[in-house]
Amino acid sequence: MNGESQTRCGLVAVIGAPNAGKSTLVNQLVGQKVAITSAKAQTTRARMLGIALGEAGDGAPTQMILVDTPGIFAPRRRLDRAMVSAAWEGAEAADAVLLMVDPVKQRRHELEPLLEALAQRPERRILVLNKVDVAKKEPLLALAQELTGKVDFAEVFFVSALTGDGVADLKTALAGMMPVAEWMYPEDQVSDASERLLAAEITREQLYRQLHEELPYDSAVRPELYRTRPDGSLEIHQQIVVARDNQRAIVLGKGGSRIKSIGEAARKELSGLLGVKVHLFLHVKVEENWSESREVYEEMGLDWVR
């Protein structure tokens, strides 16, 4: 990067109902995996930052800090409240707020409150309709028209977060919205999530992927030990916290087969991401009221919300 050329840098908050495809979009914009994706709603807990590099229309090299906010939904438990608080906090300092909508599922009960809140906000707002690869064109355009009638969106984009269709245009437009400023992060950095937190997120993604509906949402992965061995490989110890004994049995599986499979998949992905050999050790702990523990929240990068 040439120090004399003008650069742009800004913050983009990515919001939407749970499962709208936000993490997939962030990963597409960044060009590699930084946010975990899962078919289970509300997998994003911490405000994972993705850092995308692009070029504005004037040719200025641009850094876009993407705040992949937790899906904003009706908060009932303390964990939910912390996630919602983190999401809006991420939107507050943003140069643009990107609302992602799944036109197939829509999730109206969660989308409507978002539209109401967005209508009152001062930031530049962008509407992104996802899944153009599967949604029918006429209903898609009708939905776009309806939503722009409710909120004054600066621009509307039709994309497929999965295939990447339309993402390049969105990225160029976002780059143009960023203010002229020094870059906040080094050129080769793609996320501010510490490797330790990212490692816990990847294990949690496998937990959901492999256990689907068997494991309710009240489970967490706590980072314990993270150290480099003399041979350069990484040793990672993590604790999977569940609320009940029967959940522990589900995670362990028959003869420990399930936890072994979760560990193997997470270790393989971590080795690929970090470029070193990884030794991953998982153990399961039953802690009935873990979701009321301030310590667990802080370990997951969330603020403690009353």
Steps between C-alpha positions, in 0.01 A plus 500: 500500500641835398514743795436800273186369333172589665341214690151443631398312811165456670262277691210304350245345736337188359158441655202279426266238639668176615616279213469767231850406375702775669802288592513350150493850350777625731714202402435577128591868540820416687589219262555239771335354803489736799147452629348162578199393298242252615149395412406554865378852571698736724839336465680834495546611857802722512524799268731327256681752286589423145736736321437533127735679262359664191529798273267798494384648167776761523762223520572556870612182678229439760476301819148407612462381856198270491321458829317171466239564767306226674153453351275747673194326639263526798733466799364280776800360684806687615705335224252632242509849651880508488496396133243765403689766691821403317318523167367852546827612653666384178258709294547819703838615375455373144552694176238277339242255632429206273168323553505147365167336417425141402213543249408132524459466879455874571438441875260793513459497879874571530537719192224752584651623832834537318343715229331718764827550687695563177253763380604718796874462455730766350753274324500430128288188458542233235247227425642166387260233379668161517445173310449638148611154386180340637243780544250580223553838334151660525446439875861611557441837331166541679670437835773753418236760415308431821807524725630820338156648572560443871863612529692755298772269366786670315540198272354155440707196395396153390762238586562135567726478803545132423617529136645851528270631226464880530747524790772680298262788414392526862863509613591782259197703612586449869861605435373825350300573816803477728657828614851603399709374790810304597458123512429365848656159448802355319438400138522126568264492797151366429345487846542644847377182665791357689607157378397366840140625454490394136609149602212483750255623233613231258446226760157646575415497131582127485292443812195643321581345166528149639229508764238703308179502701619261770687769689302803611646845473625512857850370441828692485865435421746656746864546400731363772855456379654626177874458461767439240708187555878503443451327162278792383173309525207635702350342809140607566283393792130589500209433729155431355247624755147360505215553745394139568640148535297363209653769276846388610413147387387635160826691447716204605308247286526124529842411637615860445449470122317831454746722685783328315336580166435864603861536614642349181297727271582814703870409517518444126338836425719682753818348357397622155413850623805551717747317279647289782440161654237523774453274806145555623376372836129524582318416818134543596386666820146522639437842650128557556505879511793575270289752307483714817879506541676830428829314449362284218369810320830679518678192366261501203572869430155620613410776741315401815148640467259505794 
